[in-house]
Amino acid sequence: MDASDTAILGVSLVVAGTALAAVIAAGALFGFDESALRPFALLAAEPFAWIVVAALVVAAVGNAYIG
């Protein structure tokens, strides 16, 4: 992996971390009433974050493969 691959992968990890932190924060704000997995269910219900992360990972892998 060169510098651009590392940058794209780093951005995707930052986006994934931000999405995960937002879900945990939402669970903390609105309560973990049903179970500890409720914030992850919220993340699963919002696929936009996963689409962005997947697109960035595909771009990093594709760039590394082509290069």
N, C-alpha and C positions, 0 to 999 in steps of 0.2 A: 504494500500500500504506500502510495506517495502522499504528499502533503494535502492534496485536494481530497483524496479518499478519507484521510484522517479527519479533515475538517467537516466533511459531510456526515461521517459517522458520529463525530462529536456533537454536531447540531442535532442529529436524530436522538442521541442519548439525552441531551439537554431537554428536548421537547418531551420525551418520554418521562423524564424525571419531573418536569413541571406538571404534566398531566397527572402523574401519580401523586404528587404533593397536593394538587388541587382537589383530587378525590379524597385524600385523607383529611384535608382541611374541611371539606364539605361534610364528611362523616363526623368530624369533631364538632362542627357547628350545629349540625342538625341531629346529632346523636347516633350512637351505635345501638339503637333500640333492638333491632331484630337480630343482628349478629355482627361479629367483627368483619365479616365479608361484605357487608352492605356497601361500603365505599367502592369496592371493586365491582360490585354489581352496577353501581352508578357509572363507573368507567366503561363497563361493557355496554351499557345502554347508550352511551355517547360515542358512536363509532368515528366521529370526525378526528379525534386525537389519534386513534389507531391508524386511520388512513394517512394522516400526515407522517407519522412515524414510519409506517410501512413504505411510503413513497421515498422517504429519505434513505432508508436502509437499502431499498432496491437501487436507488441512484448510486449509493456508495459501492455496492457489490457490482453493479453493471459497469461503473467507471473503472473499477479494479480489474474486471474481466476483460474489458476492451483494451485497457492499457497494458 
